[in-house]
């Protein structure tokens, strides 16, 4: 169904559209600022997760063990 381009758009629809644009702008700006900060310190953003140590127990191993008691 086509919408009539001459009909006025509901204010809520316009508000939601602008808020979504604002969130995306903010996300991009935050990413940019964090990257700039990481570059100053010679770090990588987003941080890379290190490979898990195969001999180390998973971080939630104690929680699983307690449930089994």
C-alpha positions in Angstrom: 0.0 0.0 0.0 1.4 3.4 -1.0 1.3 6.3 1.4 0.0 9.6 0.2 3.1 11.9 0.1 0.8 14.9 0.7 -0.5 13.6 4.0 1.2 15.1 7.0 3.5 12.6 8.9 2.7 12.0 12.5 5.0 13.9 14.8 5.9 10.6 16.6 7.1 9.1 13.4 9.3 12.0 12.7 10.6 12.0 16.3 11.5 8.3 16.2 13.3 8.8 12.8 15.4 11.7 14.2 16.1 9.9 17.4 17.4 6.8 15.4 19.6 9.1 13.4 20.9 10.7 16.6 21.7 7.3 18.1 23.6 6.3 15.0 25.6 9.6 14.9 26.4 9.2 18.6 27.5 5.6 18.1 29.8 6.6 15.2 31.2 9.6 17.2 31.9 7.4 20.2 33.7 4.9 18.1 35.8 7.6 16.5 36.7 9.1 19.8 37.6 5.7 21.3 39.7 4.9 18.2 41.5 8.2 18.6 42.3 7.5 22.3 43.5 4.0 21.4 45.7 5.4 18.7 47.3 7.8 21.2 48.3 4.8 23.4 49.2 2.5 20.6 46.3 0.1 21.4 43.8 -1.6 19.2 40.1 -0.7 19.3 37.9 -2.6 19.6 40.1 -4.7 21.9 41.0 -8.1 20.6 40.1 -11.0 22.9 43.0 -13.3 23.7 42.7 -16.9 22.9 41.6 -18.9 25.9 44.2 -21.0 27.7 43.1 -24.6 27.1 44.4 -25.7 30.5 42.5 -22.9 32.4 39.0 -23.6 33.7 36.3 -21.4 32.2 35.6 -18.3 34.3 32.2 -19.6 35.4 33.4 -23.1 36.4 32.9 -22.3 40.1 29.3 -21.3 39.5 28.6 -24.6 37.6 30.3 -26.6 40.4 28.2 -24.9 43.1 24.9 -25.7 41.2 25.9 -29.4 41.1 26.3 -29.6 44.9 
